[in-house]
């Protein structure tokens, strides 16, 4: 897909994770974004957000729970890399 800088990629991935748009990203075959979504879900919400931005922390934690309950657990950054051969 497009070549995004790391900050834009992070923001787009977090937005897709929070909005539960992972399937849409997968259907668009945007492997760069999919890999970043998987990384954000795997690392989970930073605990520091609980103090600095409790709303984002809560939303991010809920999004990670939805991610796992929706069956995306096996989609890791490493597996996305294997699929897209990057």
Buried (B, 14 or more C-beta within 10 A) or exposed (E): EEEBEEEEBBEBBBEBBBEEBBEEBBEEEBBBBBBBBBBBBBEEBEEEBEEEBEEBBEBBBEBBEBBEEEEBEEBBBEEBBEBEEE
